[in-house]
């Protein structure tokens, strides 16, 4: 069977957003992509299917490399460890060069996994778009096949029909913090106080700090009409 599939390996649900984004972008570009959709929904990894895909179809393993690779005991998560171990054995068995490509998506150490500090990692941390450009360049250099004139939208369809359907709005009370002032009664007049310069407006704002005031340069907006420093004011 032809090796034409990009296998996306990720550790935890915290990396789901990136994994789904990456899979959809690669599909739109014409690449054949496999990602563990059941695991994205919080299910068990489908090990038999994973082994079959890695053994027969995968041309590159795209490892979502983040601090989530390690668990709370600072150990490599078992799922990632098993996938990488099997991927390395496949790479050796079939002499596949650069079979595993780490995609660095946060500021975690380059040595989260032994030996990976010596492997070129594609940076997605600061900019996903730039990371994707660099990844595409890498895939082109490695002659990864693009399905010409065919865009597979299976990831996008699954995302809309299943993944989004499981992400529902939860009704609960929350404290809402705002910088707006509480107004017990809506005033009937709003004033714009125009000062000769910004320094005068700054002084007025400091002096009248016990009332709601908005300032733009030398203009103060307020419901208060009594400003002793005003040069003129307009009632609106």
C-alpha positions as CSV (number, residue, x, y, z in Angstrom):
1,X,0.0,0.0,0.0
2,X,1.2,3.5,-0.8
3,X,2.5,5.7,2.0
4,X,0.5,8.9,1.5
5,X,-0.9,9.7,5.0
6,X,0.2,12.3,7.5
7,X,-0.4,10.9,11.0
8,X,-1.1,13.6,13.6
9,X,0.0,12.4,17.1
10,X,-1.1,14.5,20.1
11,X,-1.0,13.9,23.8
12,X,-4.1,15.4,25.5
13,X,-7.4,17.2,24.9
14,X,-5.5,20.4,25.7
15,X,-3.8,20.0,22.3
16,X,-7.1,19.3,20.4
17,X,-7.6,22.8,19.0
18,X,-4.2,22.8,17.4
19,X,-4.5,19.2,16.1
20,X,-7.9,19.9,14.5
21,X,-6.7,23.2,13.0
22,X,-3.7,21.5,11.5
23,X,-5.6,18.6,10.2
24,X,-8.2,20.8,8.5
25,X,-5.5,23.1,6.9
26,X,-3.5,20.1,5.6
27,X,-6.7,18.6,4.1
28,X,-7.5,21.9,2.4
29,X,-4.0,21.9,0.8
30,X,-4.7,18.4,-0.6
31,X,-2.8,16.2,1.9
32,X,-4.2,13.0,3.2
33,X,-4.5,13.2,7.0
34,X,-5.2,10.8,9.8
35,X,-6.0,12.0,13.4
36,X,-7.5,9.9,16.2
37,X,-11.0,11.4,16.1
38,X,-12.3,9.2,18.9
39,X,-9.5,10.2,21.2
40,X,-10.3,13.9,20.4
41,X,-13.7,13.2,21.9
42,X,-12.2,11.8,25.0
43,X,-12.4,8.1,24.1
44,X,-9.8,5.3,24.1
45,X,-7.1,5.2,21.5
46,X,-7.9,2.7,18.7
47,X,-4.6,0.9,18.9
48,X,-5.3,-1.7,16.2
49,X,-6.2,1.0,13.7
50,X,-3.2,3.1,14.8
51,X,-0.8,0.3,14.2
52,X,-2.3,-0.5,10.8
53,X,-2.1,3.2,9.7
54,X,1.5,3.6,10.9
55,X,2.6,0.3,9.5
56,X,1.1,0.6,6.0
57,X,0.0,4.1,5.2
58,X,1.9,6.8,7.1
59,X,4.5,8.8,5.3
60,X,5.1,11.2,8.2
61,X,4.2,11.3,11.9
62,X,3.5,14.9,12.9
63,X,4.1,15.0,16.6
64,X,2.3,17.8,18.4
65,X,5.1,18.6,20.8
66,X,4.1,20.5,24.0
67,X,4.4,20.3,27.8
68,X,1.3,18.1,27.7
69,X,3.5,15.2,26.5
70,X,4.4,14.6,30.2
71,X,1.9,13.8,32.9
72,X,1.6,15.1,36.5
73,X,4.4,12.7,37.5
74,X,6.7,14.3,34.8
75,X,6.6,11.0,32.8
76,X,5.9,10.7,29.1
77,X,2.3,9.9,28.7
78,X,1.7,6.2,27.8
79,X,-0.3,6.9,24.7
80,X,2.4,9.1,23.1
81,X,5.2,6.8,24.3
82,X,3.5,3.8,22.6
83,X,2.8,5.7,19.4
84,X,6.4,7.0,19.2
85,X,7.9,3.6,20.1
86,X,6.0,1.9,17.3
87,X,6.7,4.8,14.9
88,X,10.4,4.5,15.5
89,X,10.3,0.8,14.9
90,X,8.5,1.4,11.6
91,X,11.0,4.0,10.7
92,X,13.9,1.6,11.3
93,X,12.1,-1.4,9.6
94,X,11.5,0.4,6.4
95,X,14.4,2.9,6.5
96,X,12.1,5.9,6.5
97,X,14.1,9.2,6.8
98,X,12.7,11.9,9.0
99,X,9.7,9.8,9.7
100,X,8.8,11.7,12.9
101,X,8.5,15.5,12.6
102,X,8.0,17.3,16.0
103,X,5.7,20.4,15.8
104,X,6.7,22.7,18.8
105,X,3.5,24.5,19.8
106,X,4.5,26.1,23.2
107,X,7.6,27.1,25.2
108,X,8.3,23.6,26.6
109,X,11.8,22.3,26.7
110,X,13.3,20.7,23.5
111,X,14.3,17.7,25.6
112,X,10.9,16.7,26.9
113,X,11.6,13.4,25.1
114,X,15.1,11.9,25.1
115,X,16.9,12.5,21.8
116,X,14.4,15.1,20.5
117,X,16.7,18.0,21.3
118,X,18.8,16.8,18.4
119,X,15.9,16.7,16.0
120,X,14.8,19.8,14.0
121,X,11.5,20.9,15.4
122,X,9.1,23.1,13.4
123,X,8.1,26.1,15.5
124,X,4.4,26.8,15.8
125,X,4.7,28.5,19.2
126,X,4.6,32.2,18.2
127,X,2.7,31.9,14.9
128,X,0.7,28.9,13.7
129,X,0.5,30.3,10.1
130,X,4.3,30.6,9.9
131,X,4.7,27.2,11.4
132,X,2.4,25.7,8.7
133,X,4.5,27.4,5.9
134,X,7.6,25.8,7.3
135,X,5.9,22.4,7.6
136,X,4.7,22.5,4.0
137,X,8.3,23.4,2.9
138,X,9.5,20.3,4.8
139,X,6.9,18.1,3.3
140,X,7.7,19.3,-0.2
141,X,11.4,18.6,0.3
142,X,10.5,15.1,1.5
143,X,8.3,14.5,-1.6
144,X,5.1,13.9,0.4
145,X,2.3,13.3,-2.1
146,X,-0.5,15.9,-2.5
147,X,-3.8,14.6,-3.9
148,X,-4.0,16.8,-7.0
149,X,-7.4,18.5,-7.6
150,X,-8.9,16.6,-4.7
151,X,-9.7,18.2,-1.4
152,X,-10.7,15.7,1.3
153,X,-13.1,17.4,3.8
154,X,-13.7,14.5,6.1
155,X,-12.0,16.2,9.1
156,X,-14.0,19.4,8.6
157,X,-17.3,17.4,8.2
158,X,-16.5,15.3,11.3
159,X,-15.5,18.5,13.2
160,X,-18.9,20.2,12.5
161,X,-21.1,17.1,12.9
162,X,-19.5,15.4,15.9
163,X,-16.9,17.4,17.7
164,X,-18.8,20.7,17.8
165,X,-22.0,18.8,18.8
166,X,-20.2,17.6,21.9
167,X,-19.2,21.1,22.9
168,X,-22.3,22.7,24.4
169,X,-22.9,25.9,26.3
170,X,-23.2,25.3,30.0
171,X,-25.7,27.4,31.9
172,X,-24.2,28.7,35.1
173,X,-23.8,31.9,37.1
174,X,-20.7,33.9,36.6
175,X,-19.3,37.1,38.1
176,X,-18.9,39.8,35.5
177,X,-16.3,42.4,36.1
178,X,-16.5,45.7,34.3
179,X,-14.8,49.1,34.4
180,X,-18.1,50.8,33.7
181,X,-19.6,52.9,36.5
182,X,-22.9,51.9,38.1
183,X,-25.5,54.6,37.3
184,X,-28.5,54.5,39.6
185,X,-30.5,56.9,37.5
186,X,-29.9,58.0,33.9
187,X,-29.0,61.7,33.7
188,X,-30.8,63.9,31.2
189,X,-27.7,66.0,30.3
190,X,-24.2,65.0,29.2
191,X,-21.3,67.5,29.1
192,X,-18.2,67.8,27.1
193,X,-15.7,70.1,28.9
194,X,-13.0,71.4,26.6
195,X,-9.8,72.7,28.2
196,X,-7.1,74.9,26.7
197,X,-4.7,71.9,26.8
198,X,-4.3,68.4,27.9
199,X,-2.4,69.3,31.1
200,X,-5.4,71.3,32.4
201,X,-7.7,68.3,31.6
202,X,-5.3,66.0,33.4
203,X,-5.5,68.2,36.5
204,X,-9.3,68.3,36.4
205,X,-9.5,64.6,36.1
206,X,-7.3,64.1,39.1
207,X,-9.2,66.7,41.1
208,X,-12.6,65.3,40.3
209,X,-11.6,61.6,40.8
210,X,-14.8,60.9,42.8
211,X,-17.1,61.2,39.8
212,X,-17.4,59.3,36.5
213,X,-15.1,60.9,33.9
214,X,-13.9,60.0,30.5
215,X,-11.0,61.9,28.9
216,X,-9.6,62.2,25.4
217,X,-6.7,64.6,25.1
218,X,-8.0,68.1,26.3
219,X,-11.7,67.0,26.4
220,X,-13.4,65.6,29.5
221,X,-16.8,63.9,29.2
222,X,-19.0,63.7,32.2
223,X,-22.5,64.1,33.6
224,X,-21.1,66.7,36.0
225,X,-21.5,70.3,34.9
226,X,-19.5,72.0,37.7
227,X,-15.8,72.1,36.6
228,X,-14.0,75.1,38.0
229,X,-11.1,74.8,35.5
230,X,-13.1,74.7,32.3
231,X,-12.4,77.2,29.6
232,X,-15.7,76.4,27.9
233,X,-18.2,73.6,27.8
234,X,-20.9,72.3,25.5
235,X,-24.2,70.7,26.5
236,X,-25.3,67.9,24.3
